[in-house]
């Protein structure tokens, strides 16, 4: 039988215990070699240059007052003003404004790239959660429909569901275009179909100062892990005039669809 000195035997026992303790605390949960599951990253890693995201022809339509300015002033209006941001890879935006004798128009767009810092939650799932909270805040009456989604065929899922509910500008909601079928436009805040992965529209009439009224139409949509917000505001020069919901909604939606196509290209 081999003789092992007492000191050497003690050292061997300590080493064995240390090795056993390290294996027990390795975090393997008793499953050595089990793979670590990491959620897939989002589709988008960068964001577009916001002040160049809207074509000049679209800006001319949305900012009619700029057409009467000098060429130099027009260039300044169409160039837009970048939104203040601290991380251009995560959030960017641009603002435009034009003045006309009858009304002023303001336009803004914002892009937010959502990133999940939880390896078990994908960027898309995190963006879906962020978008859902925005939707519930803007359209609390639809909160029960789930974050960023609506049941197919439900009235709130359509951008033009017939309705006799008063429209956002206070009339009876009837279509003033003279259609023979008697269809009416639903101009209430609602979910939108066919725009990104999920979308909603908000329409708010407010007072600026003591008398003047302004209307802001917001269209917000999500495409994968990017959330895009379009805000279009009109303020008439006369306090007795009310901005037209239908026109503002149509133009805001058209721009949102352009931006969605640009992101998908």
C-alpha positions in Angstrom: 0.0 0.0 0.0 1.4 3.4 -1.0 2.1 5.9 1.8 0.5 9.4 1.3 1.8 12.1 3.7 -0.9 13.8 5.7 -0.4 17.2 4.1 -0.7 15.7 0.6 -3.9 13.8 1.5 -5.5 17.0 2.9 -4.6 18.9 -0.2 -6.2 16.2 -2.4 -9.4 16.3 -0.4 -9.7 20.1 -0.6 -9.1 20.0 -4.3 -11.8 17.4 -4.8 -14.4 19.4 -2.8 -13.6 22.6 -4.7 -14.1 20.8 -8.0 -17.4 19.4 -6.9 -18.6 22.7 -5.6 -17.8 24.4 -8.9 -19.8 21.9 -10.9 -22.8 22.3 -8.7 -22.8 26.1 -9.0 -22.2 26.2 -12.8 -25.8 27.3 -13.5 -26.5 24.3 -15.8 -29.6 23.3 -13.7 -28.5 19.7 -13.8 -28.5 19.6 -17.6 -24.9 19.8 -18.8 -24.6 20.7 -22.4 -28.1 22.1 -22.8 -28.2 24.9 -25.4 -29.0 28.5 -24.5 -32.1 29.8 -26.4 -31.7 33.3 -27.7 -34.6 35.1 -29.4 -34.2 36.2 -33.0 -33.1 39.8 -33.6 -35.4 42.2 -35.4 -35.5 42.7 -39.1 -34.2 46.3 -39.0 -30.8 47.2 -37.7 -30.8 50.9 -38.9 -33.3 53.6 -39.6 -33.9 55.8 -42.7 -32.8 59.5 -42.8 -36.1 61.0 -41.6 -35.9 64.4 -43.3 -35.3 62.7 -46.7 -38.0 60.0 -46.2 -40.9 62.1 -47.6 -40.7 62.8 -51.4 -40.8 66.5 -52.4 -44.0 65.9 -54.4 -45.7 64.6 -51.2 -44.5 67.6 -49.1 -45.9 70.0 -51.7 -49.3 68.4 -51.3 -49.2 68.3 -47.5 -47.7 71.8 -47.1 -49.6 73.9 -49.7 -48.6 77.2 -48.2 -45.0 76.7 -49.2 -45.8 77.0 -52.9 -46.3 80.8 -52.5 -42.8 81.3 -50.9 -39.6 82.3 -52.7 -37.5 79.4 -53.9 -35.0 79.9 -51.1 -37.8 79.8 -48.5 -39.4 76.8 -50.1 -36.1 74.9 -49.8 -36.0 75.7 -46.1 -39.5 74.5 -45.6 -39.1 71.3 -47.6 -35.7 70.5 -45.9 -37.5 70.0 -42.6 -36.0 70.2 -39.1 -34.6 67.0 -37.6 -36.0 65.9 -34.2 -33.6 66.0 -31.3 -32.4 62.5 -30.6 -29.5 60.9 -28.7 -29.2 57.7 -30.7 -29.8 57.8 -34.5 -29.9 54.0 -34.6 -32.8 53.8 -32.2 -35.0 56.9 -32.9 -35.1 59.6 -35.6 -37.7 62.1 -36.7 -38.3 65.2 -38.8 -40.7 68.2 -38.6 -42.1 70.5 -41.3 -44.3 73.6 -41.1 -46.0 75.9 -43.7 -48.1 79.0 -43.4 -50.8 80.0 -45.8 -53.4 82.8 -45.7 -56.2 80.3 -44.9 -54.4 77.9 -42.6 -51.1 76.6 -41.3 -50.0 72.9 -41.6 -47.6 71.0 -39.5 -46.2 67.6 -40.4 -44.0 65.3 -38.3 -42.7 61.7 -38.7 -40.9 59.6 -36.2 -39.1 56.2 -36.6 -38.4 54.1 -33.5 -36.3 50.9 -33.7 -37.2 48.7 -30.7 -34.5 46.5 -29.3 -35.1 43.8 -26.6 -32.4 43.5 -24.1 -33.9 40.2 -22.8 -32.3 37.3 -24.8 -35.6 35.3 -24.3 -37.7 38.0 -25.9 -37.3 38.9 -29.6 -37.1 42.5 -30.9 -40.4 41.9 -32.7 -42.2 40.8 -29.6 -40.9 43.7 -27.6 -42.0 46.1 -30.4 -45.4 44.5 -30.4 -45.6 45.2 -26.6 -44.5 48.8 -27.0 -46.9 49.4 -29.9 -49.8 47.8 -28.0 -49.3 50.2 -25.1 -49.3 53.2 -27.5 -52.5 51.9 -29.1 -54.2 51.3 -25.7 -53.3 54.9 -24.7 -54.6 56.4 -27.9 -57.7 54.2 -28.3 -58.6 53.0 -24.8 -62.1 51.9 -25.9 -60.3 49.2 -28.1 -57.9 48.0 -25.4 -59.8 44.7 -25.1 -58.9 43.9 -28.7 -55.3 43.1 -27.8 -52.1 44.9 -28.5 -51.9 46.0 -32.1 -54.5 43.6 -33.4 -58.2 43.4 -34.1 -60.5 40.5 -35.0 -60.9 40.1 -38.7 -64.1 41.7 -39.9 -64.6 43.7 -36.7 -65.7 47.3 -37.2 -62.6 48.7 -35.6 -60.4 46.8 -37.9 -61.5 48.6 -41.0 -60.4 52.0 -42.1 -63.7 52.8 -43.8 -66.4 50.9 -42.0 -69.9 52.4 -42.7 -71.2 54.2 -39.6 -73.9 56.6 -38.6 -71.9 57.8 -35.6 -71.0 61.5 -35.7 -67.6 62.1 -37.3 -64.7 63.7 -35.6 -65.5 67.2 -36.8 -69.1 67.1 -35.4 -71.2 66.4 -38.5 -73.4 63.3 -38.9 -70.7 61.3 -40.6 -72.5 61.2 -43.9 -70.4 61.0 -47.1 -70.7 64.4 -48.8 -69.3 63.1 -52.0 -72.8 62.3 -53.4 -72.3 58.5 -53.8 -75.4 56.8 -55.0 -74.9 53.9 -52.6 -75.3 56.1 -49.6 -72.0 54.9 -48.0 -70.7 56.9 -45.2 -67.2 57.3 -43.9 -66.1 56.3 -40.4 -63.8 59.1 -39.3 -63.5 58.0 -35.7 -60.2 56.9 -34.2 -59.8 53.3 -35.2 -57.5 50.4 -36.1 -56.3 50.2 -39.7 -56.0 47.2 -42.0 -53.2 46.6 -44.6 -50.6 48.9 -43.0 -47.5 47.3 -41.7 -48.0 44.5 -39.1 -50.5 46.6 -37.1 -51.7 50.2 -37.3 -54.1 52.6 -35.8 -55.4 56.2 -36.4 -56.2 58.9 -33.9 -58.0 62.2 -34.7 -58.1 65.0 -32.1 -59.6 68.4 -32.3 -58.2 71.0 -29.9 -58.0 74.7 -29.3 -54.8 76.6 -29.9 -54.8 79.7 -27.7 -58.2 81.3 -26.8 -60.2 80.7 -30.0 -58.5 79.0 -32.9 -59.1 75.3 -33.4 -56.6 72.8 -34.7 -57.0 69.2 -35.7 -54.2 66.6 -35.5 -54.5 63.2 -37.2 -51.9 60.6 -36.1 -51.3 57.4 -37.9 -49.0 54.9 -36.1 -47.9 51.6 -37.5 -45.5 48.8 -36.7 -43.4 46.9 -39.2 -41.3 44.1 -37.5 -39.3 46.0 -34.8 -39.8 49.5 -36.1 -42.7 51.8 -35.1 -43.5 54.7 -37.3 -45.6 57.7 -36.3 -47.1 60.3 -38.7 -48.7 63.4 -37.3 -50.5 65.9 -39.5 -52.0 69.1 -38.1 -54.1 71.9 -39.6 -55.0 75.1 -37.9 -57.4 77.4 -39.9 -56.8 81.2 -39.8 -60.4 81.8 -38.9 -61.6 80.7 -35.5 -65.0 79.8 -37.0 -63.6 77.2 -39.3 -63.0 73.6 -38.4 -60.3 71.5 -40.1 -61.7 68.7 -42.3 -61.2 65.3 -40.8 -61.5 63.3 -44.0 -58.9 65.3 -45.9 -56.3 65.1 -43.1 -56.9 61.4 -42.5 -56.6 60.5 -46.1 -53.3 62.4 -46.5 -51.8 61.1 -43.3 -52.7 57.5 -44.2 -51.3 57.9 -47.7 -48.0 59.2 -46.3 -47.9 56.3 -43.8 -48.3 53.8 -46.6 -45.5 55.4 -48.5 -43.2 55.1 -45.5 -44.3 51.5 -45.0 -43.4 50.7 -48.6 -40.0 52.4 -48.2 -39.2 50.3 -45.2 -40.2 47.1 -46.9 -38.2 47.9 -50.1 
